[in-house]
Amino acid sequence: MLSLLWKSQWDRHGVDDDVPLTVSQEEAEDALALAVTLVRWFDTGAVYRRD
């Protein structure tokens, strides 16, 4: 899920491009829902970083 969110959101990570990328309302809402879910899982300890 982290890879999907990171790789699919180039317009939010500042690429060097003269032409701005366009994202539909649906894509933006999906990205937000995914991010909120991930934050919740990390916050509650359901997901954690392995050392």
HUTADA-V790195 format. One record per residue. N is the residue number from 1. RES is the residue in one small letter. SS is DSSP state (a for helix, b for strand, c for the rest). PSI is psi in radians with two decimals (NA if undefined). D_CENTER is the distance of its C-alpha to the mean C-alpha in Angstrom with 2 decimals. Layout:
{{N,RES,SS,PSI,D_CENTER} {N,RES,SS,PSI,D_CENTER}}
This chain:
{{1,m,c,-0.68,8.37} {2,l,a,-0.75,6.86} {3,s,a,-0.74,8.16} {4,l,a,-0.81,7.04} {5,l,a,-0.81,3.27} {6,w,a,-0.85,4.98} {7,k,a,-0.39,7.84} {8,s,a,-0.06,7.13} {9,q,c,0.88,6.11} {10,w,a,-0.58,9.42} {11,d,a,-0.28,10.73} {12,r,a,-0.01,8.66} {13,h,c,0.27,9.84} {14,g,c,1.34,13.47} {15,v,c,2.67,15.18} {16,d,c,1.61,18.94} {17,d,c,2.34,19.77} {18,d,c,-0.42,22.35} {19,v,c,2.00,20.94} {20,p,c,2.49,17.80} {21,l,c,2.62,15.37} {22,t,c,2.47,15.38} {23,v,c,2.33,12.79} {24,s,c,2.85,14.43} {25,q,a,-0.74,14.37} {26,e,a,-0.75,13.53} {27,e,a,-0.71,10.40} {28,a,a,-0.73,9.26} {29,e,a,-0.69,10.46} {30,d,a,-0.74,8.87} {31,a,a,-0.71,5.24} {32,l,a,-0.79,6.95} {33,a,a,-0.73,8.88} {34,l,a,-0.77,6.60} {35,a,a,-0.75,5.34} {36,v,a,-0.74,9.09} {37,t,a,-0.81,10.33} {38,l,a,-0.77,9.04} {39,v,a,-0.75,10.46} {40,r,a,-0.78,13.50} {41,w,a,-0.75,14.14} {42,f,a,-0.70,14.15} {43,d,a,-0.67,16.21} {44,t,a,-0.12,18.71} {45,g,c,0.07,19.11} {46,a,c,-0.52,18.29} {47,v,c,2.41,16.06} {48,y,c,2.83,17.16} {49,r,c,2.27,17.38} {50,r,c,2.45,20.43} {51,d,c,NA,22.86}}
